[in-house]
Amino acid sequence: MVICLNCRSEKAAVRRPKTGDAVCRSCFLNLFETEVHRTIIAYNLFEPGETVAIGVSGGKDSSVVLHVLDLLNQRYQYGVNLVMVAIDEGIVGYRDHSLEAVHDQQRKYKLPLKILSYDELFGWTMDKVVALTGKKGNCTYCGVFRRQSLEKGAVVMGASKLVTGHNADDAAETVSVKLVIL
């Protein structure tokens, strides 16, 4: 049994990708929250009274950033107004379930939520794009339009900043895709 390198009393539950340290669940959460808080403070990311939009999808990455920012905003009294922005790409059977999760999060965190659709913003859905262009290259369209939609949603919600959740695998995948495209 591997013991937590941090508290030295609990069984390690995870190995931190950043350091390789084996830590228990409680220490991992504490270390992660502390790192996020220190980053916010070190880079003066938020100003009291400003509105910060969080791009949410109902998935793991955006759920984590939503939870952590809400928790830290309360714990350290940043004084920011958090709002949620979600995007409906118009892919039948894809976004329906995750938008239910977004609505559940909105009820849990009691934050304002704006859902924008490609159809209302651009006059078409990703299903229409795929029907016209085929399956190749549609991820590029979707990624560009999702970013534009999130930015527009942040503006509609009166936000001066937009936060999105990502993990190390996302960064590695982006680099790999860009290398393949080149």
Beta strands, then each sheet from edge to edge (+ up, - down):
strand 1: 14-15
strand 2: 22-23
strand 3: 51-55
strand 4: 81-88
strand 5: 113-117
strand 6: 161-163
sheet 1: 1+ 2-
sheet 2: 5+ 4+ 3+ 6+
end
